[in-house]
């Protein structure tokens, strides 16, 4: 009897301890969530108090994964190298009615992918985060997401898109009453305009950032002053530029940032012909550990000595600059090799960004088509358009053939003896001008031929038109559009493989970057039907089971 009582009390005691432990974990997670934004170090201490985090389940496990990822990011630890932790949060929240935490999880997943160099997955995660957050009041988080999308687009040289992203970030920071966020957003917009050489807009946003700055000790002030200095320098307002650079140096709290401002100041003195003052600025940057700054200082000193006619000293500075750059190149060699392996992902990211741009333009195309319809667009007009489209395709082919012939003739002229080159210069110049004229003509033809197809694609994406209801003319418009844009893609794949009309349309939409969700809408089917259709297409394209369908179509 005593034995059974002992077992009963042991069981009840164990359950009580487990219950108390669970309550304690929930309390620690809630407190960590309250402290995470303002006191991330305190949040880390609270999370470290949780015993056996691997034993957490469901919501507690997801909360822990999200909070721990935030702690690592905000305390600058671990560099977010592993994505396994944040995936736990994504897998849980995406199926629950908690859009804030789902959006936050996707945002941190995007940051993790960026550290890994996977820009395409990064962009996809950020856009997914915005999808969850769009109807919430998490304005600061939405501002951060748009800001990071802007960084991605700026890195791809897509200045217009990055400026739009930064403007959106400023708008959400305003809604969140986040003064520092607004200032950083204005600085980012100004940098985008400066890259485009739109100096008036860049100047306006830089000054707006300064006017919004409440804490004058914030490091962003010095970077705004440098921006204004660069704008003034490019406009040859050297005195004003010098004042900005000196102010930036004086307000900078970071030594390396201050030295970069010295380089800008020295370059301004060089443009003014004040070589002694320029040399003093560059010499100020010689005692630094940063290879880029040091290399820049030696490079400018080389230019300076060359201007003074001291070629021996200029050569020595050039050697030092090149040597430092070689060290930097060696350090980056591993990343460059990895970048070669990521070409497909990079190309895909560029294409996705172009698709986003097309989405913004679709309303303009829609209104254009409506006007055409109201004006009495009839079946005969569509038929004439198709004939015109065929003529455009033929004209493109003829022009491409002529361009190829001209290019061959130029090559032949260049291989002549030197005495013949002078006589043929004028002919080569005329051929080059003809090539440019034909290329320009081809561009106009492509622009005029894409309106109808782009409208139909927009209708498919919005779900206002499905494949089953498409007319033969609408299908043919899309096929002609792909032949124009992708070097006769449809004609080639029809000639090489025996595909049905549905499979040909599926291949076309995959080529245009339609996602699985968009294909579900187009074909009005479930996801498993999309996968089944893709498998059937792979079979008809003679692909093996482990071959990537999207990759084959992208490079075909």
C-alpha positions in Angstrom: 0.0 0.0 0.0 2.8 2.4 0.9 4.5 1.6 -2.3 1.4 2.6 -4.4 1.0 5.8 -2.4 4.6 6.7 -3.0 4.2 6.1 -6.8 1.0 8.2 -6.8 2.6 11.2 -5.0 5.7 10.9 -7.2 3.5 11.1 -10.3 1.6 14.1 -9.0 4.7 15.8 -7.9 6.4 15.3 -11.3 3.3 16.8 -13.1 3.3 19.7 -10.7 7.0 20.5 -11.4 6.4 20.2 -15.1 3.4 22.5 -14.9 5.4 25.1 -12.9 8.3 24.8 -15.4 5.9 25.4 -18.3 4.4 28.5 -16.5 7.9 29.8 -15.8 9.0 29.4 -19.5 5.9 31.3 -20.7 6.6 34.1 -18.3 10.2 34.3 -19.4 9.2 34.4 -23.1 6.6 37.1 -22.4 9.1 39.3 -20.5 11.8 38.8 -23.2 9.3 39.9 -25.8 8.6 43.1 -23.9 12.3 43.9 -23.5 13.6 42.8 -27.0 13.3 46.2 -28.7 14.7 48.5 -26.0 16.9 46.1 -23.9 18.0 43.3 -26.2 20.9 42.3 -23.8 18.3 41.9 -20.9 16.1 39.8 -23.3 19.1 37.5 -24.0 19.6 37.0 -20.2 15.9 36.1 -19.8 16.1 33.6 -22.7 19.2 32.0 -21.2 17.2 31.2 -18.1 15.0 28.8 -20.0 16.1 25.3 -19.3 16.0 22.7 -22.0 14.7 24.9 -24.9 14.8 21.9 -27.2 11.8 20.5 -25.1 9.6 23.4 -25.9 6.6 22.7 -28.1 4.2 24.5 -30.5 3.8 28.2 -29.7 6.5 28.3 -27.0 9.0 26.7 -29.4 8.1 29.2 -32.2 8.3 32.2 -29.8 11.7 31.1 -28.5 13.0 30.6 -32.0 11.8 34.1 -33.1 13.0 35.9 -30.0 16.4 34.2 -30.0 17.0 35.1 -33.7 16.0 38.8 -32.8 18.5 38.7 -29.9 21.3 37.5 -32.1 20.6 40.2 -34.6 20.2 43.1 -32.2 23.2 42.1 -30.2 25.3 41.6 -33.3 26.0 37.9 -32.5 26.4 34.8 -34.7 25.8 36.9 -37.8 22.5 35.0 -38.4 24.5 32.2 -40.2 22.0 29.4 -39.5 18.4 29.5 -40.8 17.3 26.3 -39.0 16.1 28.2 -35.9 14.0 30.9 -37.6 12.4 28.2 -39.9 10.8 26.8 -36.7 9.0 30.1 -36.2 8.0 30.4 -39.9 6.6 26.8 -40.0 4.4 27.6 -37.0 3.2 31.2 -37.6 2.4 30.9 -41.3 -0.4 28.6 -40.5 -1.7 30.5 -37.5 -3.8 33.7 -37.3 -0.9 35.8 -36.1 0.2 38.0 -39.1 2.6 40.2 -37.0 4.8 37.3 -35.8 4.5 35.6 -39.2 5.7 38.8 -40.9 8.5 39.3 -38.4 9.6 35.7 -38.8 9.8 36.1 -42.6 11.7 39.4 -42.2 14.4 37.8 -40.1 14.5 34.8 -42.4 15.2 37.3 -45.2 18.1 38.8 -43.2 19.5 35.2 -42.7 19.3 34.5 -46.4 21.1 37.8 -47.2 24.0 36.8 -45.0 24.2 33.5 -46.9 24.4 35.5 -50.2 21.0 34.2 -51.4 19.5 37.4 -52.7 16.6 35.8 -54.5 15.4 34.0 -51.4 16.0 37.2 -49.4 13.7 39.2 -51.7 11.0 36.5 -51.6 11.1 36.4 -47.8 10.8 40.2 -47.6 7.8 40.3 -50.0 6.2 37.5 -48.0 6.7 39.5 -44.8 4.9 42.5 -46.4 2.0 40.3 -47.4 1.5 39.3 -43.8 2.0 42.8 -42.4 0.1 44.9 -44.9 -3.2 45.0 -42.8 -1.4 45.4 -39.4 -0.2 48.5 -37.5 3.4 47.3 -37.3 4.5 50.4 -39.2 8.1 50.4 -38.0 8.6 46.8 -39.1 7.1 47.5 -42.5 9.5 50.5 -42.8 12.4 48.2 -42.1 11.3 45.7 -44.7 10.9 48.3 -47.4 14.3 49.7 -46.4 16.0 46.3 -46.8 14.2 45.7 -50.2 15.7 49.1 -51.2 19.2 47.9 -50.4 18.7 44.8 -52.5 17.5 46.9 -55.5 20.3 49.4 -55.1 22.8 46.6 -55.1 21.4 45.5 -58.5 21.8 49.0 -59.9 18.0 49.5 -60.0 17.9 53.0 -58.7 14.3 53.9 -59.5 13.0 50.8 -57.6 15.3 51.4 -54.7 14.1 55.1 -54.4 10.5 53.9 -54.4 11.3 51.4 -51.7 13.0 54.0 -49.5 10.1 56.4 -49.9 7.8 53.7 -48.7 10.1 53.2 -45.7 9.9 56.9 -44.9 6.1 56.8 -45.1 5.9 53.9 -42.6 8.4 55.4 -40.3 6.3 58.6 -40.2 3.2 56.4 -39.3 5.3 54.8 -36.6 6.5 58.2 -35.3 10.1 56.9 -35.6 12.2 60.0 -36.1 15.5 58.2 -36.6 13.9 55.8 -39.1 12.6 58.8 -41.1 16.1 60.4 -41.1 17.8 57.2 -42.3 15.1 56.8 -44.9 15.6 60.4 -46.2 19.4 59.7 -46.4 18.8 56.5 -48.4 16.5 58.3 -50.9 19.1 61.1 -51.3 21.8 58.4 -52.0 19.6 56.9 -54.6 19.1 60.2 -56.4 22.8 61.0 -56.1 23.6 57.7 -57.9 21.2 58.9 -60.7 22.9 62.3 -60.7 19.6 64.0 -59.8 21.2 66.5 -57.6 18.2 68.7 -56.9 16.2 65.8 -55.5 19.2 64.4 -53.6 19.8 67.9 -52.0 16.2 68.2 -51.0 16.0 64.8 -49.2 19.4 65.3 -47.5 18.3 68.6 -46.1 14.9 67.1 -45.1 16.9 64.4 -43.2 18.9 67.1 -41.3 15.8 69.1 -40.5 14.1 66.0 -39.0 17.2 65.1 -36.9 16.4 65.7 -33.2 19.5 64.0 -31.7 22.4 65.9 -33.3 24.9 63.4 -32.0 23.5 60.6 -34.1 26.0 59.2 -36.6 23.6 59.8 -39.5 24.2 63.5 -39.3 27.8 63.3 -40.5 26.7 61.0 -43.5 24.0 63.6 -44.5 26.6 66.4 -44.4 28.9 64.3 -46.6 26.1 63.7 -49.0 25.5 67.5 -49.3 29.2 68.0 -49.7 29.4 65.5 -52.6 26.4 67.2 -54.3 28.1 70.6 -54.0 31.4 69.2 -55.3 29.7 67.7 -58.4 28.1 71.1 -59.0 31.6 72.7 -58.6 30.4 74.7 -55.6 33.8 73.9 -53.9 33.6 76.4 -50.9 30.2 75.0 -49.9 31.4 71.4 -50.4 34.5 72.1 -48.1 32.3 73.5 -45.4 30.0 70.4 -45.5 33.0 68.0 -45.4 34.6 69.8 -42.5 31.3 69.7 -40.6 31.0 66.0 -41.4 34.5 65.3 -40.0 33.7 67.3 -36.9 30.4 65.5 -36.1 31.7 62.0 -37.0 32.0 59.6 -34.0 33.5 56.8 -36.1 37.2 57.1 -37.0 36.9 55.3 -40.3 33.9 57.4 -41.4 35.9 60.5 -40.5 38.8 59.4 -42.7 36.5 58.8 -45.6 35.3 62.3 -45.3 38.9 63.5 -45.3 39.3 61.7 -48.7 36.3 63.6 -50.1 37.7 66.8 -48.7 41.1 66.2 -50.3 39.6 65.3 -53.6 37.7 68.7 -53.5 41.0 70.5 -52.9 42.5 68.7 -55.8 39.7 69.9 -58.1 40.4 73.4 -56.9 44.1 73.1 -57.6 45.0 73.4 -53.9 47.5 70.5 -54.0 49.2 71.2 -50.6 45.9 71.1 -48.7 44.8 68.0 -50.6 48.1 66.2 -49.8 47.6 67.1 -46.1 44.1 65.4 -46.2 45.4 62.3 -47.9 48.4 62.0 -45.6 46.0 62.1 -42.6 44.5 58.8 -43.9 47.8 56.9 -44.1 47.7 55.6 -40.6 44.7 53.4 -40.7 44.0 49.6 -40.7 41.2 49.8 -43.3 42.7 48.6 -46.7 40.1 50.5 -48.8 40.7 53.8 -47.1 44.5 53.4 -47.2 44.3 52.3 -50.9 42.2 55.3 -51.7 44.6 57.7 -50.0 47.6 56.2 -51.9 45.6 56.4 -55.2 44.8 60.1 -54.7 48.4 60.8 -53.7 49.5 59.2 -57.0 47.1 61.5 -58.9 48.4 64.4 -57.0 52.1 63.7 -57.6 51.3 63.1 -61.3 49.7 66.6 -61.5 52.8 68.0 -59.9 55.0 66.2 -62.4 56.7 64.0 -59.8 56.3 60.8 -61.7 58.7 58.7 -59.6 56.7 59.4 -56.4 53.5 58.9 -58.3 54.7 55.5 -59.4 55.6 54.5 -55.8 52.1 55.5 -54.5 50.5 53.6 -57.4 52.3 50.5 -56.5 51.2 50.8 -52.8 47.6 51.3 -53.9 47.6 48.4 -56.3 49.3 46.2 -53.6 46.5 47.0 -51.1 43.8 46.3 -53.6 45.4 43.0 -54.4 45.2 42.1 -50.7 41.5 43.0 -50.8 41.0 41.0 -54.0 42.6 37.9 -52.4 40.3 38.2 -49.4 37.3 38.4 -51.7 38.3 35.7 -54.0 36.3 33.0 -52.2 33.2 35.2 -52.4 33.7 35.8 -56.1 34.0 32.0 -56.8 30.8 31.5 -54.8 29.1 34.3 -56.8 29.8 32.4 -60.1 27.8 29.5 -58.7 25.0 31.8 -57.8 24.5 33.3 -61.3 21.2 31.6 -61.7 19.8 33.0 -58.5 21.1 36.5 -59.4 19.5 36.4 -62.8 16.3 35.2 -61.3 16.3 38.2 -58.8 16.8 40.7 -61.6 13.9 39.2 -63.5 11.7 39.3 -60.4 12.5 42.9 -59.9 11.6 43.6 -63.6 8.3 41.8 -63.0 7.6 44.1 -60.1 8.2 47.1 -62.3 5.9 45.7 -64.9 3.2 45.3 -62.2 3.4 49.0 -61.5 3.0 49.8 -65.2 0.0 47.4 -65.8 -2.6 50.1 -65.0 -1.3 52.4 -67.7 -1.5 49.5 -70.2 -5.0 48.6 -69.0 -6.3 52.2 -69.5 -4.7 52.2 -73.0 -6.5 49.0 -73.9 -9.8 50.3 -72.6 -9.5 53.4 -74.7 -8.8 51.3 -77.8 -11.9 49.1 -77.0 -14.1 52.2 -76.6 -12.8 53.6 -79.8 -14.2 50.5 -81.6 -11.5 47.9 -81.6 -13.1 45.0 -83.5 -12.1 41.6 -84.6 -10.7 42.9 -87.9 -8.5 45.3 -85.9 -7.2 42.4 -83.8 -6.6 40.5 -87.1 -4.7 43.4 -88.5 -2.7 43.7 -85.3 -1.7 40.0 -85.6 -0.6 40.6 -89.2 1.4 43.6 -88.1 2.9 41.6 -85.3 4.0 38.9 -87.9 5.5 41.7 -90.0 7.3 43.0 -87.0 8.8 39.6 -86.3 9.9 39.3 -89.9 11.3 42.9 -89.8 13.2 42.0 -86.6 14.6 38.9 -88.2 15.7 40.8 -91.3 17.2 43.6 -89.2 19.1 41.1 -87.1 20.4 39.4 -90.2 21.6 42.8 -91.6 23.2 43.7 -88.3 25.1 40.4 -88.4 26.2 41.1 -92.0 27.3 44.6 -91.0 29.2 43.3 -88.0 31.0 40.7 -90.2 32.0 43.4 -92.7 33.3 45.6 -89.8 35.4 42.6 -88.7 36.7 42.1 -92.2 37.7 45.8 -92.5 39.5 45.7 -89.1 41.6 42.8 -90.4 42.9 44.8 -93.4 46.4 46.2 -93.5 47.0 49.5 -91.6 47.1 51.5 -94.8 43.7 50.3 -95.7 42.2 51.1 -92.3 42.3 54.8 -92.9 40.4 54.5 -96.1 37.7 52.3 -94.5 37.2 54.4 -91.4 34.3 56.4 -92.8 32.6 53.2 -94.1 33.0 51.6 -90.6 31.5 54.7 -89.0 28.5 54.6 -91.4 27.9 50.9 -90.7 28.1 51.5 -87.0 25.5 54.2 -87.3 23.3 51.9 -89.4 23.6 49.3 -86.7 22.5 51.8 -84.0 19.6 52.9 -86.2 18.4 49.3 -86.7 18.8 48.5 -83.0 16.7 51.6 -82.2 14.1 50.5 -84.8 14.0 47.0 -83.2 13.4 48.5 -79.8 10.5 50.6 -81.1 9.1 47.5 -82.8 9.3 45.5 -79.6 7.8 48.3 -77.5 4.8 48.7 -80.0 4.3 44.9 -80.1 4.2 44.2 -76.4 1.0 46.1 -75.3 -1.6 43.4 -76.1 0.5 40.6 -74.6 1.3 42.5 -71.5 -2.4 43.3 -70.9 -3.4 39.6 -71.3 -0.6 38.6 -68.9 -1.9 41.2 -66.4 -5.4 39.7 -66.7 -4.0 36.2 -66.1 -2.1 37.3 -63.0 -5.1 39.0 -61.5 -7.3 36.0 -62.1 -9.7 37.9 -64.4 -8.8 35.5 -67.2 -8.1 31.7 -66.9 -6.5 29.5 -69.5 -9.7 27.5 -70.2 -11.4 30.8 -71.4 -8.5 32.1 -73.4 -9.1 32.6 -77.2 -6.7 31.3 -79.8 -5.8 34.9 -80.5 -4.9 35.7 -76.9 -2.7 32.6 -76.7 -1.0 33.5 -79.9 -0.3 37.1 -78.7 1.5 35.6 -75.7 3.5 33.2 -77.9 4.4 36.0 -80.3 5.5 38.2 -77.4 7.9 35.4 -76.1 9.3 35.0 -79.7 10.0 38.7 -79.8 11.5 39.0 -76.3 13.3 35.7 -75.9 14.8 34.9 -79.4 12.0 32.8 -80.9 11.6 30.8 -77.7 8.1 29.4 -78.6 9.1 28.6 -82.2 12.2 26.8 -81.1 10.6 24.7 -78.3 7.7 23.7 -80.7 10.2 22.6 -83.3 12.4 20.6 -80.8 9.6 18.9 -78.7 6.1 17.5 -79.2 4.1 19.7 -76.8 0.3 20.2 -76.4 -1.2 23.7 -76.4 -1.6 23.5 -72.6 2.0 22.4 -72.1 3.2 25.1 -74.5 1.3 27.7 -72.5 2.7 26.3 -69.2 6.2 26.5 -70.6 5.6 30.1 -71.7 4.3 31.2 -68.2 7.2 29.5 -66.4 9.6 31.4 -68.8 7.8 34.6 -67.7 8.4 33.8 -64.0 4.8 32.9 -63.0 4.9 31.4 -59.5 3.1 28.1 -58.5 0.3 30.2 -56.8 -0.1 32.3 -60.0 -0.3 29.1 -62.1 -3.0 27.7 -59.8 -5.1 30.9 -60.7 -4.3 30.7 -64.4 -5.2 27.0 -64.8 -8.0 27.2 -62.1 -6.7 24.1 -60.4 -5.1 22.9 -57.1 -1.4 22.9 -56.3 -1.1 19.2 -56.8 -2.4 19.6 -60.4 0.3 22.3 -61.0 3.0 19.9 -59.9 1.5 17.1 -62.0 1.4 19.3 -65.1 5.0 20.3 -64.5 6.0 16.7 -64.2 4.3 15.9 -67.5 6.0 18.8 -69.2 9.4 17.6 -67.8 8.7 14.2 -69.3 7.9 15.7 -72.7 11.0 17.9 -72.5 13.1 14.7 -72.0 14.3 15.9 -68.6 15.4 13.5 -65.9 13.6 13.3 -62.6 16.3 15.3 -60.7 16.6 18.0 -63.5 15.3 21.4 -62.7 12.4 22.4 -65.1 12.6 26.1 -64.3 16.3 26.2 -64.9 16.1 24.4 -68.2 13.3 26.8 -69.5 15.2 29.9 -68.2 18.4 29.0 -70.2 16.7 27.4 -73.3 
